[in-house]
């Protein structure tokens, strides 16, 4: 499984929601909560603007520099949390490898 290394890692104005390690892969997870999620390419494009992708790359470099985890490659995933109006129903969808180059 995944070993969680950090939650809400902050460096200046950058935040990484989750940082995990799985089988030599450093996994950065961006979490987005929405009332209704249509989990497709359009959602990813709006959830991860160019500015946000740059911030994720900067935050990842800062995390690696500070903690020097043992990994072979980096993967960025997107987790979308969908909740109802009263938040009684929650579902989570995930998309792997949403950013190809850090």
N, C-alpha and C positions, 0 to 999 in steps of 0.2 A: 504494500500500500504506500500511501504518501506519508512522509514525515514532515510535519509543519515546522518550519524554521522561524517564521515571523508572521504576525498579524498586524495590519495597519503600520507597516514600517514607514517612517517619515524621514525625509531628508530635505530640508528647506521647504519648498512649496510642493514637493512631490510625495505621493503616498502610494505604496504598493499594498493592496488589500490583503493578499495572501502570498506567502513565499513558501514553497514546499520542495522537497527533494524526493525523487522516485527513480530508483535504478540508474543513478548517474545523471539524471536530467533535472536541472533546476527549473522548477515550474513557477511562473509568475501568474497569479490568477486575479483578473480584474472582475469585480463583482458589481453588477448593476441591478438595482431593484426598480421594478415598474409595476404599475397596476395591471397592465395588459402587455404581453410581450409576443410579438410575431418574430420568432427567432429565425432570421434569415440574413442574407447579405446586407440588406438595407438597414436592419437593426444594428449590425456590427459597424457599418459605416457611420451611423449617427452616434452610436455609443462610444466609438473610438475615433475621434477626430485626429487629424495630423498632429495637432498640439498634444493631445493625450498620448498618442503613440510615442512622441518624442519624450514626454515626461516619464512614460514607462521605461523607455530605454535608459534615460538618465538615472532613474531610481534603481534599476537593475544594476547598472554599473556601480552606483554608490553602495548597494548592498553587498555586492561581490567584493568591492574594495575593503569594506569594513569587516566582513565576517569570513571572507575567503573560504566558502564552502567547497567541498570536493565534488565537482561535477564535470561532465564531458560536454554538455550542450545545454542551451537555454530554450525553453518553450513558453509561450505566452498563451494562456487560455482565457476565455470569457465565460463567466457564470452569470446567467440571468435569473433573478429571483422574481417570480410573478406572484403577486398577492391580490386578494380580492379587496373589495371596499372595506369590509370589516376585518380583514387579515386573518380570517379563519381558514382559508384555503391558501396554501403556499405550495408552489411547484418550482423546481429548479431545473434549468436546462443548461448544458455546457457545450462549448465549442472549443476544440483543441487547435493549437497552432494558428492563431488568428493574425499574428504578426510574423512574417517570414524572416526578417532581418533586424537584429538589435545592433 
